[in-house]
């Protein structure tokens, strides 16, 4: 509000915590100070022009989770004159606030809260998983504004089952590579701001599991946090690679029963047809078939032994394959 341009030599800002105190000195030579208000001040100049508000910015890093309170600002004209504003007692009028663009908001204290880390956890995979096969999934971490000092990845599942669990009724197994069983947790390296990290893992499910959810848990620390946990759940459907059934025939091709061995008479030749239907979204190459019966019997031949020895039979989803066997109980 001075009627003429005025150049100050020093600006000081004082806070309740002295570590935030700031100052700005005018380093512009006196000869460069304009004599009228038509020239815009530049750099660290403390030149103030009539009816031309100026904004001075100070960048600070919060040291503690507390309230930062600005107490006072002082403008100096050399060592002789000091103009002081005590913010606890001074409130700018409406005209002063509207003179700024955008309008000036007077706030002399600020609550510093605990920063929340912006860490994104993604689980990338292409369903379905095939029972008794390795299923690959990728864990991807994206760090935005706060670095990760240390982290651990662990895995689990929430599975639905059918029938009775077999030897692996305790759930699917995880692997860090196709031949290396997973012994968790997996240590995540230090991640810098605006960085991305990813790693491949594998899971194998067994016939007792039908579908469920894969649970990925990330425990980590940052420079501002001791213990943080992020958990992601993704649907994980399991399917059998193929469906199969046996049909028994007395010679000559009179159907006896479906998978009912009690209807088969001893010492009489029986034909068995093994019906296989591909259920996998991926092609299956059948190179050999074997018939394993719970009764003692001689299995004389398979109609497909010779053809499979020359070339595998490739089945796509929905394709069928039916070898025949001659069985003598």
Protein Blocks (a to p, Z undefined) as FASTA:
>chain_A
ZZbdcddfbdcdddfblklgccdddfbdfklpcfbfkbccehjbfcdcehiacddddddd
dfbdcddddfbdcddehjkbccdddfklpccdfklmmmpccdddddfbdcdddddddddd
dddddddddehiacddddddddfkbccfbdcdddddddddehjddfklnopcddfbfklc
cddddddddddehiacdddddddddfkbmbdcdddddddddfkbfbdcdddddddddddf
bdcdddddddehiafbehiaklpcehiacddddddddfbfbdcddfbdcdddfbdcddfb
dfklmmmmmoccdddehiacdddddddZZ
